Amino acid sequence: MLLGQVKGHVVSTAKVESLNGKKLMLVEVVSVREHGLVTTGREMVCIDAVQAGVGELVIVVQGSSARIAPEFGKVPTDAVIIGIVDTLQAMGVDMELQA
């Protein structure tokens, strides 16, 4: 699993049929550091399974875990947003995304 920040929406009118009705989001991978959460510059397109919004910190699964998420067994995907993070604590510190 990865932590990420939702950066925006992806719209694709031409796509395989099994992607119809699926919300696509642009997510930047976030890394945990001693001073807080930092963005990495690495972005990916994810299917949103939890109705995440722009700016939210999310949990993303990739690979076979993405394909076994509920309702995604026949969807050609490699990344699915499966959770929205409410709080995160690491190294004894409450973590927040650094600007």
FITIGU-782218 format. One record per residue: residue number from 1; x, y, z of N, C-alpha, C, O in turn; chain; residue in one letter. Coordinates in pm, 1 decimal. Example, Ala and Ser with C-alpha at 12.3 -4.5 7.8 and 13.67 -1.06 7.14 Angstrom:
% residues 2
+-----+----------+----------+----------+----------+----------+----------+----------+----------+----------+----------+----------+----------+--------+--------+
: num :     n_c1 :     n_c2 :     n_c3 :    ca_c1 :    ca_c2 :    ca_c3 :     c_c1 :     c_c2 :     c_c3 :     o_c1 :     o_c2 :     o_c3 : chaine : residu :
+-----+----------+----------+----------+----------+----------+----------+----------+----------+----------+----------+----------+----------+--------+--------+
:   1 :   1319.0 :   -569.0 :    780.0 :   1230.0 :   -450.0 :    780.0 :   1320.0 :   -330.0 :    780.0 :   1423.6 :   -331.9 :    846.5 :      A :      A :
:   2 :   1285.0 :   -225.0 :    708.0 :   1367.0 :   -106.0 :    714.0 :   1290.0 :      3.0 :    787.0 :   1340.9 :    113.8 :    803.9 :      A :      S :
+-----+----------+----------+----------+----------+----------+----------+----------+----------+----------+----------+----------+----------+--------+--------+
% end
This chain:
% residues 99
+-----+----------+----------+----------+----------+----------+----------+----------+----------+----------+----------+----------+----------+--------+--------+
: num :     n_c1 :     n_c2 :     n_c3 :    ca_c1 :    ca_c2 :    ca_c3 :     c_c1 :     c_c2 :     c_c3 :     o_c1 :     o_c2 :     o_c3 : chaine : residu :
+-----+----------+----------+----------+----------+----------+----------+----------+----------+----------+----------+----------+----------+--------+--------+
:   1 :     83.6 :   -118.1 :      0.0 :      0.0 :      0.0 :      0.0 :     88.0 :    124.3 :      0.0 :    200.6 :    123.8 :     49.9 :      A :      M :
:   2 :     33.5 :    229.7 :    -57.2 :    103.6 :    357.6 :    -64.4 :     16.4 :    467.3 :     -6.8 :   -106.3 :    457.4 :     -6.2 :      A :      L :
:   3 :     81.7 :    573.0 :     42.1 :     10.9 :    695.5 :     77.7 :     21.1 :    790.8 :    -39.7 :    124.1 :    797.6 :   -106.7 :      A :      L :
:   4 :    -85.9 :    864.1 :    -64.3 :    -83.0 :    960.8 :   -173.2 :   -173.5 :   1078.4 :   -144.8 :   -259.6 :   1073.4 :    -56.9 :      A :      G :
:   5 :   -152.4 :   1184.5 :   -220.9 :   -239.8 :   1301.8 :   -212.8 :   -308.5 :   1317.7 :   -347.3 :   -243.8 :   1318.4 :   -452.0 :      A :      Q :
:   6 :   -440.5 :   1330.4 :   -342.8 :   -517.4 :   1347.9 :   -465.8 :   -488.3 :   1487.0 :   -521.3 :   -505.7 :   1587.5 :   -452.4 :      A :      V :
:   7 :   -443.9 :   1491.5 :   -646.9 :   -406.9 :   1617.1 :   -711.7 :   -512.8 :   1666.4 :   -808.5 :   -520.8 :   1786.3 :   -835.3 :      A :      K :
:   8 :   -594.8 :   1575.4 :   -861.7 :   -695.3 :   1619.1 :   -956.7 :   -773.4 :   1503.5 :  -1016.2 :   -753.6 :   1387.3 :   -980.6 :      A :      G :
:   9 :   -862.9 :   1538.5 :  -1108.1 :   -948.3 :   1442.2 :  -1176.9 :   -888.9 :   1412.1 :  -1314.4 :   -824.0 :   1497.6 :  -1374.6 :      A :      H :
:  10 :   -911.2 :   1290.9 :  -1363.3 :   -871.6 :   1253.2 :  -1497.9 :   -998.3 :   1218.2 :  -1574.0 :  -1077.1 :   1135.1 :  -1528.9 :      A :      V :
:  11 :  -1018.4 :   1281.1 :  -1689.2 :  -1135.8 :   1254.7 :  -1771.7 :  -1089.9 :   1186.7 :  -1899.9 :   -999.6 :   1235.2 :  -1968.2 :      A :      V :
:  12 :  -1152.5 :   1074.8 :  -1931.7 :  -1120.9 :   1001.0 :  -2053.4 :  -1250.9 :    954.7 :  -2116.9 :  -1321.0 :    869.6 :  -2062.2 :      A :      S :
:  13 :  -1282.3 :   1010.8 :  -2232.0 :  -1407.1 :    971.3 :  -2298.6 :  -1388.4 :    844.6 :  -2381.5 :  -1484.1 :    770.1 :  -2402.7 :      A :      T :
:  14 :  -1266.6 :    819.5 :  -2428.3 :  -1237.8 :    697.7 :  -2503.9 :  -1161.0 :    602.5 :  -2412.1 :  -1045.5 :    627.5 :  -2377.5 :      A :      A :
:  15 :  -1226.9 :    493.1 :  -2373.2 :  -1164.4 :    396.6 :  -2280.9 :  -1233.3 :    262.1 :  -2295.8 :  -1338.4 :    252.3 :  -2359.0 :      A :      K :
:  16 :  -1174.4 :    158.6 :  -2237.7 :  -1236.0 :     26.4 :  -2243.4 :  -1367.1 :     29.8 :  -2166.1 :  -1381.8 :    106.1 :  -2070.6 :      A :      V :
:  17 :  -1461.0 :    -52.2 :  -2207.3 :  -1596.3 :    -49.2 :  -2150.6 :  -1598.6 :    -70.7 :  -1999.5 :  -1679.9 :     -9.7 :  -1930.2 :      A :      E :
:  18 :  -1510.9 :   -156.2 :  -1947.3 :  -1515.0 :   -185.1 :  -1803.3 :  -1473.0 :    -65.8 :  -1717.4 :  -1491.4 :    -68.8 :  -1595.7 :      A :      S :
:  19 :  -1417.0 :     38.7 :  -1778.2 :  -1382.8 :    160.5 :  -1703.2 :  -1497.0 :    261.6 :  -1700.9 :  -1490.7 :    360.6 :  -1628.0 :      A :      L :
:  20 :  -1601.9 :    237.3 :  -1780.6 :  -1716.2 :    328.7 :  -1780.6 :  -1775.4 :    339.2 :  -1640.0 :  -1797.3 :    238.1 :  -1573.2 :      A :      N :
:  21 :  -1800.7 :    461.8 :  -1596.3 :  -1858.3 :    485.1 :  -1464.5 :  -1758.2 :    484.7 :  -1350.7 :  -1795.5 :    506.8 :  -1235.5 :      A :      G :
:  22 :  -1632.1 :    460.1 :  -1380.8 :  -1528.3 :    460.5 :  -1277.0 :  -1464.1 :    598.9 :  -1272.3 :  -1429.5 :    655.4 :  -1376.1 :      A :      K :
:  23 :  -1448.3 :    653.2 :  -1151.9 :  -1387.6 :    785.0 :  -1131.0 :  -1235.7 :    770.1 :  -1128.6 :  -1180.8 :    694.5 :  -1048.5 :      A :      K :
:  24 :  -1168.7 :    843.2 :  -1217.4 :  -1022.6 :    838.5 :  -1225.5 :   -964.0 :    962.9 :  -1159.8 :  -1010.6 :   1074.3 :  -1183.9 :      A :      L :
:  25 :   -862.1 :    943.6 :  -1077.1 :   -799.8 :   1053.6 :  -1004.0 :   -648.6 :   1052.3 :  -1026.0 :   -587.8 :    946.1 :  -1039.8 :      A :      M :
:  26 :   -589.2 :   1170.7 :  -1029.1 :   -444.8 :   1184.3 :  -1033.5 :   -395.0 :   1192.6 :   -889.5 :   -437.0 :   1280.1 :   -813.7 :      A :      L :
:  27 :   -305.4 :   1101.4 :   -852.1 :   -257.0 :   1092.7 :   -714.0 :   -104.7 :   1102.1 :   -713.5 :    -37.3 :   1034.2 :   -791.0 :      A :      V :
:  28 :    -51.2 :   1186.8 :   -625.5 :     93.8 :   1196.5 :   -607.1 :    133.2 :   1115.7 :   -484.6 :     74.1 :   1130.4 :   -377.6 :      A :      E :
:  29 :    234.2 :   1029.7 :   -501.3 :    283.2 :    947.5 :   -391.5 :    343.6 :   1036.6 :   -283.9 :    413.8 :   1133.0 :   -314.3 :      A :      V :
:  30 :    315.8 :   1003.4 :   -157.0 :    364.8 :   1079.3 :    -41.4 :    459.0 :    990.0 :     39.0 :    434.2 :    870.4 :     54.6 :      A :      V :
:  31 :    565.1 :   1048.1 :     89.0 :    664.0 :    975.5 :    168.2 :    663.4 :   1026.0 :    312.6 :    642.6 :   1144.8 :    337.6 :      A :      S :
:  32 :    686.4 :    934.8 :    407.3 :    691.8 :    970.2 :    549.3 :    837.1 :   1002.3 :    585.7 :    927.1 :    921.0 :    564.4 :      A :      V :
:  33 :    858.0 :   1120.5 :    640.4 :    990.6 :   1163.8 :    687.3 :    978.0 :   1206.4 :    832.9 :    866.9 :   1226.2 :    882.2 :      A :      R :
:  34 :   1090.0 :   1220.6 :    901.9 :   1087.3 :   1258.0 :   1043.2 :   1014.2 :   1389.2 :   1066.3 :    949.5 :   1405.9 :   1169.7 :      A :      E :
:  35 :   1022.8 :   1482.6 :    972.5 :    961.3 :   1615.2 :    988.2 :    818.4 :   1620.5 :    933.4 :    752.8 :   1724.3 :    941.9 :      A :      H :
:  36 :    770.3 :   1510.4 :    877.8 :    632.5 :   1509.2 :    827.8 :    619.3 :   1435.8 :    695.9 :    710.2 :   1364.3 :    653.7 :      A :      G :
:  37 :    506.5 :   1454.0 :    631.7 :    479.9 :   1390.6 :    503.3 :    524.7 :   1483.7 :    391.8 :    497.9 :   1603.8 :    395.8 :      A :      L :
:  38 :    592.9 :   1428.3 :    292.3 :    640.0 :   1508.8 :    179.5 :    598.4 :   1442.4 :     48.0 :    596.0 :   1319.8 :     37.1 :      A :      V :
:  39 :    565.9 :   1524.7 :    -50.8 :    532.9 :   1471.3 :   -181.5 :    661.1 :   1429.0 :   -252.1 :    769.2 :   1480.2 :   -222.9 :      A :      T :
:  40 :    647.8 :   1334.5 :   -345.6 :    766.1 :   1276.4 :   -410.4 :    782.5 :   1319.0 :   -556.1 :    888.6 :   1297.6 :   -614.8 :      A :      T :
:  41 :    679.8 :   1378.6 :   -614.7 :    685.6 :   1411.1 :   -756.2 :    644.7 :   1294.6 :   -845.4 :    637.6 :   1309.0 :   -967.5 :      A :      G :
:  42 :    618.0 :   1179.9 :   -785.0 :    574.8 :   1060.6 :   -860.4 :    422.3 :   1054.9 :   -860.4 :    359.7 :   1044.2 :   -754.9 :      A :      R :
:  43 :    363.9 :   1062.1 :   -978.4 :    217.7 :   1064.3 :   -987.3 :    166.5 :    941.9 :  -1060.4 :    237.6 :    881.6 :  -1140.7 :      A :      E :
:  44 :     41.7 :    905.8 :  -1031.7 :    -21.6 :    792.8 :  -1098.0 :   -170.2 :    818.7 :  -1111.7 :   -228.4 :    896.0 :  -1035.6 :      A :      M :
:  45 :   -230.7 :    754.0 :  -1208.9 :   -375.1 :    760.4 :  -1225.7 :   -434.2 :    641.4 :  -1151.5 :   -392.4 :    527.4 :  -1171.8 :      A :      V :
:  46 :   -532.5 :    669.0 :  -1064.6 :   -595.2 :    564.9 :   -982.8 :   -746.0 :    566.5 :  -1002.1 :   -805.5 :    671.7 :  -1025.4 :      A :      C :
:  47 :   -806.8 :    449.6 :   -992.3 :   -952.0 :    443.2 :   -985.4 :   -990.1 :    471.8 :   -840.5 :   -928.5 :    419.1 :   -747.8 :      A :      I :
:  48 :  -1090.8 :    554.7 :   -821.9 :  -1134.6 :    594.9 :   -688.0 :  -1250.7 :    507.5 :   -642.2 :  -1360.0 :    513.3 :   -698.6 :      A :      D :
:  49 :  -1226.1 :    426.2 :   -539.4 :  -1330.2 :    336.9 :   -486.8 :  -1400.7 :    395.5 :   -364.7 :  -1495.0 :    335.1 :   -313.6 :      A :      A :
:  50 :  -1356.1 :    513.7 :   -316.4 :  -1408.7 :    565.9 :   -189.7 :  -1455.6 :    711.6 :   -197.1 :  -1480.6 :    774.3 :    -94.2 :      A :      V :
:  51 :  -1467.4 :    764.5 :   -318.2 :  -1513.2 :    903.1 :   -336.9 :  -1421.0 :   1005.5 :   -270.4 :  -1467.7 :   1095.1 :   -200.0 :      A :      Q :
:  52 :  -1291.5 :    992.1 :   -292.8 :  -1193.5 :   1086.6 :   -239.9 :  -1202.8 :   1219.2 :   -315.3 :  -1249.4 :   1224.6 :   -429.2 :      A :      A :
:  53 :  -1158.0 :   1324.9 :   -249.8 :  -1159.3 :   1456.9 :   -310.9 :  -1019.0 :   1511.2 :   -329.5 :   -923.4 :   1461.6 :   -269.8 :      A :      G :
:  54 :  -1007.6 :   1612.6 :   -412.0 :   -878.7 :   1676.9 :   -437.5 :   -821.4 :   1729.0 :   -305.6 :   -892.3 :   1790.6 :   -226.0 :      A :      V :
:  55 :   -693.2 :   1703.7 :   -284.1 :   -624.0 :   1749.3 :   -163.8 :   -621.3 :   1646.8 :    -51.7 :   -542.9 :   1660.4 :     42.3 :      A :      G :
:  56 :   -705.9 :   1544.2 :    -59.8 :   -712.1 :   1446.7 :     49.6 :   -594.0 :   1350.5 :     46.3 :   -540.7 :   1317.9 :    -59.7 :      A :      E :
:  57 :   -554.9 :   1306.1 :    165.2 :   -452.9 :   1204.0 :    181.9 :   -522.8 :   1068.6 :    172.8 :   -620.2 :   1044.0 :    243.9 :      A :      L :
:  58 :   -472.9 :    980.3 :     84.6 :   -542.0 :    855.2 :     57.6 :   -447.3 :    735.9 :     66.0 :   -325.1 :    750.2 :     64.1 :      A :      V :
:  59 :   -508.3 :    617.5 :     75.4 :   -435.9 :    490.6 :     71.1 :   -462.2 :    429.6 :    -65.9 :   -576.8 :    418.7 :   -109.5 :      A :      I :
:  60 :   -354.1 :    389.9 :   -133.3 :   -362.9 :    333.2 :   -267.2 :   -302.3 :    192.9 :   -266.2 :   -197.1 :    169.7 :   -206.6 :      A :      V :
:  61 :   -370.7 :     99.4 :   -333.3 :   -312.3 :    -32.7 :   -355.9 :   -282.9 :    -46.8 :   -504.1 :   -348.4 :     14.0 :   -588.7 :      A :      V :
:  62 :   -182.3 :   -129.0 :   -533.4 :   -142.4 :   -150.9 :   -672.0 :   -134.8 :   -299.7 :   -701.6 :   -140.7 :   -383.2 :   -611.3 :      A :      Q :
:  63 :   -121.7 :   -331.1 :   -829.6 :   -101.2 :   -468.2 :   -872.8 :   -219.2 :   -558.2 :   -842.8 :   -334.5 :   -518.5 :   -859.5 :      A :      G :
:  64 :   -190.1 :   -680.0 :   -798.2 :   -296.9 :   -777.7 :   -775.1 :   -393.3 :   -731.2 :   -666.7 :   -511.1 :   -766.7 :   -671.0 :      A :      S :
:  65 :   -347.2 :   -653.5 :   -570.7 :   -436.8 :   -601.3 :   -466.8 :   -540.3 :   -507.1 :   -526.3 :   -654.6 :   -503.8 :   -480.9 :      A :      S :
:  66 :   -501.2 :   -430.6 :   -627.5 :   -595.6 :   -340.0 :   -694.3 :   -700.5 :   -419.4 :   -770.5 :   -817.2 :   -380.5 :   -775.2 :      A :      A :
:  67 :   -659.7 :   -529.2 :   -829.3 :   -752.3 :   -607.3 :   -910.0 :   -849.4 :   -689.5 :   -827.3 :   -952.4 :   -732.3 :   -879.5 :      A :      R :
:  68 :   -820.2 :   -713.2 :   -699.3 :   -914.2 :   -790.1 :   -616.9 :  -1000.5 :   -701.6 :   -527.9 :  -1082.5 :   -751.7 :   -450.9 :      A :      I :
:  69 :   -982.2 :   -569.8 :   -538.1 :  -1069.6 :   -478.3 :   -463.2 :  -1213.5 :   -500.6 :   -510.8 :  -1235.9 :   -529.5 :   -628.3 :      A :      A :
:  70 :  -1310.7 :   -487.5 :   -420.5 :  -1450.7 :   -510.9 :   -459.5 :  -1489.9 :   -432.7 :   -585.0 :  -1457.2 :   -314.8 :   -598.7 :      A :      P :
:  71 :  -1559.1 :   -498.9 :   -674.7 :  -1610.8 :   -441.1 :   -799.3 :  -1503.8 :   -412.6 :   -904.8 :  -1535.1 :   -351.4 :  -1006.9 :      A :      E :
:  72 :  -1379.6 :   -454.5 :   -883.9 :  -1273.9 :   -423.9 :   -979.1 :  -1208.4 :   -547.7 :  -1039.1 :  -1105.7 :   -536.6 :  -1106.1 :      A :      F :
:  73 :  -1266.0 :   -664.9 :  -1016.3 :  -1207.1 :   -789.5 :  -1064.9 :  -1188.1 :   -795.0 :  -1215.2 :  -1093.1 :   -857.3 :  -1262.5 :      A :      G :
:  74 :  -1276.3 :   -731.3 :  -1292.0 :  -1266.3 :   -736.0 :  -1438.3 :  -1228.6 :   -601.0 :  -1498.2 :  -1246.1 :   -578.3 :  -1617.9 :      A :      K :
:  75 :  -1176.8 :   -512.1 :  -1414.5 :  -1137.2 :   -379.2 :  -1460.3 :   -984.8 :   -378.2 :  -1477.6 :   -912.2 :   -415.5 :  -1385.5 :      A :      V :
:  76 :   -936.0 :   -336.0 :  -1594.3 :   -791.1 :   -332.7 :  -1615.9 :   -727.3 :   -215.5 :  -1541.0 :   -713.3 :   -106.0 :  -1595.4 :      A :      P :
:  77 :   -689.3 :   -239.7 :  -1417.3 :   -630.8 :   -132.9 :  -1336.3 :   -508.6 :   -183.0 :  -1261.8 :   -495.6 :   -301.7 :  -1232.0 :      A :      T :
:  78 :   -420.0 :    -90.0 :  -1232.6 :   -302.6 :   -122.2 :  -1153.2 :   -298.2 :    -40.0 :  -1025.1 :   -208.5 :    -58.6 :   -942.9 :      A :      D :
:  79 :   -394.9 :     51.6 :  -1006.8 :   -394.4 :    134.9 :   -886.4 :   -536.9 :    175.4 :   -850.5 :   -611.6 :    225.7 :   -934.5 :      A :      A :
:  80 :   -573.8 :    152.3 :   -722.6 :   -707.4 :    185.5 :   -673.5 :   -694.8 :    257.5 :   -540.1 :   -620.9 :    213.8 :   -451.9 :      A :      V :
:  81 :   -768.1 :    369.4 :   -525.5 :   -777.3 :    438.4 :   -396.6 :   -877.0 :    358.7 :   -312.7 :   -993.7 :    345.2 :   -349.6 :      A :      I :
:  82 :   -829.7 :    305.8 :   -198.6 :   -915.6 :    221.7 :   -114.3 :   -947.1 :    284.1 :     20.8 :  -1026.0 :    228.2 :     97.0 :      A :      I :
:  83 :   -887.3 :    399.0 :     52.5 :   -913.7 :    461.3 :    181.5 :   -875.4 :    607.7 :    182.8 :   -787.6 :    651.7 :    108.5 :      A :      G :
:  84 :   -943.5 :    683.1 :    269.4 :   -911.1 :    823.3 :    294.7 :   -855.4 :    830.6 :    435.8 :   -919.3 :    784.6 :    530.4 :      A :      I :
:  85 :   -736.3 :    888.5 :    450.5 :   -668.0 :    894.0 :    580.1 :   -726.1 :   1008.1 :    663.6 :   -731.5 :   1122.9 :    619.3 :      A :      V :
:  86 :   -769.6 :    974.1 :    785.4 :   -817.6 :   1076.0 :    879.3 :   -701.1 :   1133.6 :    959.1 :   -686.2 :   1255.5 :    968.8 :      A :      D :
:  87 :   -618.8 :   1046.1 :   1016.0 :   -499.8 :   1087.9 :   1089.0 :   -389.8 :    986.1 :   1063.9 :   -416.9 :    871.6 :   1027.7 :      A :      T :
:  88 :   -265.6 :   1028.5 :   1083.3 :   -151.7 :    939.5 :   1066.7 :    -47.2 :    974.5 :   1171.2 :    -11.4 :   1091.1 :   1188.2 :      A :      L :
:  89 :      0.9 :    873.4 :   1240.5 :    106.2 :    893.6 :   1339.1 :    221.1 :    801.5 :   1304.2 :    200.7 :    681.8 :   1284.0 :      A :      Q :
:  90 :    341.6 :    855.6 :   1296.8 :    461.6 :    776.9 :   1268.2 :    576.2 :    833.9 :   1349.4 :    586.3 :    955.2 :   1367.5 :      A :      A :
:  91 :    662.4 :    745.8 :   1398.3 :    779.2 :    787.2 :   1477.3 :    736.1 :    869.4 :   1598.7 :    809.1 :    957.9 :   1643.3 :      A :      M :
:  92 :    616.6 :    839.6 :   1652.3 :    566.5 :    908.2 :   1769.9 :    515.8 :   1048.1 :   1745.0 :    493.6 :   1123.8 :   1839.4 :      A :      G :
:  93 :    497.0 :   1084.1 :   1618.1 :    456.4 :   1219.7 :   1581.8 :    331.5 :   1215.1 :   1495.5 :    319.1 :   1128.7 :   1408.8 :      A :      V :
:  94 :    238.7 :   1307.5 :   1518.5 :    124.1 :   1321.4 :   1428.8 :    175.9 :   1384.9 :   1299.9 :    235.4 :   1492.6 :   1302.1 :      A :      D :
:  95 :    152.7 :   1317.2 :   1188.2 :    206.6 :   1360.7 :   1059.8 :    106.3 :   1445.3 :    982.8 :    -13.6 :   1417.2 :    981.7 :      A :      M :
:  96 :    158.4 :   1550.3 :    918.0 :     78.7 :   1633.5 :    828.8 :    158.4 :   1654.9 :    701.6 :    281.4 :   1649.1 :    702.1 :      A :      E :
:  97 :     88.1 :   1679.3 :    593.9 :    153.5 :   1702.7 :    465.5 :    221.4 :   1837.3 :    466.2 :    159.5 :   1938.3 :    499.5 :      A :      L :
:  98 :    349.7 :   1839.8 :    429.3 :    427.1 :   1964.2 :    424.5 :    398.9 :   2037.2 :    294.9 :    391.2 :   1974.6 :    189.2 :      A :      Q :
:  99 :    383.4 :   2166.7 :    300.8 :    355.4 :   2247.6 :    180.6 :    478.2 :   2263.3 :     95.3 :    472.9 :   2328.1 :     -9.3 :      A :      A :
+-----+----------+----------+----------+----------+----------+----------+----------+----------+----------+----------+----------+----------+--------+--------+
% end
